[in-house]
């Protein structure tokens, strides 16, 4: 009888050695109930949850999740209270009836399970949940939630007796969650307002009581640094890229504004662009950086527990700088313009070409792209019609004699569409003069005009913040 046999392994947790022995025999044609009893319950135990810290068939408000778990607090037992779960698990069998279920990434079963875990994590009774797992005891993947964003925290991994360490990896992530969401504002086309978006999004997040770090990783223009009236400091980001003796924390400068009483108040922190970055545009200098384009991610790792959001303003074109920015991020936010067709096409290039390259390099499931939005958008019926025609052309694939929508790209352009209804609604930030001219005053537009603040608050709520 085919089986998976999990032998004793050792892992370290809070200075205690915990021994775990799984002796769980799971048939090759196991259906969901068998996977739940013989695998998931033991998995929960291995992740540190006792029997009164999890429940089955948890009512999320958007359907029942197979399992939910939360650590008990004093006399507050989760199995009794059944509220505010930390972890949601969606379980699949190895087979369903006579059909084999392949949960490997990219398969139809995987896509369905991913949609389910995302829906559960965003459901009304799961707002406290930070983690989700999908598994069928053959494959397993951990997801993390930050605000309204659900993103992979690991690759979809194959479980074998030789790589049981993946359970330890998941346990370590659950016990040491990152606080920050790292956002790269990027499009492979210039002139779409990336810097304006970065500054005003950072400002509105701060207004919503979030702690924000902004990184200007543009080696030539440094528009973000200039528009905030900041200068490079004694310790520069370019120094930190090549020399581990420099402390990246010392690159940070505070962007301050005066309040009504005339006192300086910090709005957010900034790692400014500096003159030394431009030398890395040459491949000879880039080769001197340990880990190359992955170095920026390592430098920013030190901040993930100190901020709620880390925003990276990336330059255009797929260079060391833009690639580094994408590698360092959890999500990619892509401004486009409805009358700039190149910006619409280049967003597809980012999704279809650049992100797979980075995912292969990182091997942790990330980063992910967010749906495009129209920036500096002053719509007319004719201009929107032209933009949608261009998007339709981008999304259309020829299959034999028929033309169909590219379902892989559809969620990034028309995210409100369903399998039966095509909804062409795209979020937009309306054109407003004070937004574009705010740079001359060294003050984000959201602090100068109520309308600008409304626009960017809607942007933040559309993608990141709960209402």
Secondary structure, DSSP 4 states (H G I P E B T S, - for coil): --------EEEEETTEEEEE-------TT--HHHHIIIIIHHHHHHTT--GGGEEEEEE-SSSEEEEEE---BTTB-HHHH--S-SEEEEE--SEETTEEP--STTSHHHHHHHHHHHHHHTSGGGTT--EEEEE-SSEEEEEEEETTEEEESS--EE--TT-THHHHHHHHHHHS----EEEEE--SSSSS-HHHHHHHHHHHHHHTT--EEEEEE-SS--HHHHHTT----SS-HHHHHH-TTS-GGGGEEEEEEE-TTS-EEEEEEEE---GGGGGGGSHHHHTTSTTGGGHHHHHHHTTTTT-SEEEEEEPSSSSHHHHHHHHT-SEEE-EEBTTBHHHHHHHHHIIIIIHHHHHHHH-SS--EEPPPEEEEE---HHHHHHHHHHHHHHHEEEETTEEEE-HHHHHHHSTT--SS-------EEE--HHHHHGGGGTS-GGGT-HHHHHHHHHHHHHHT---
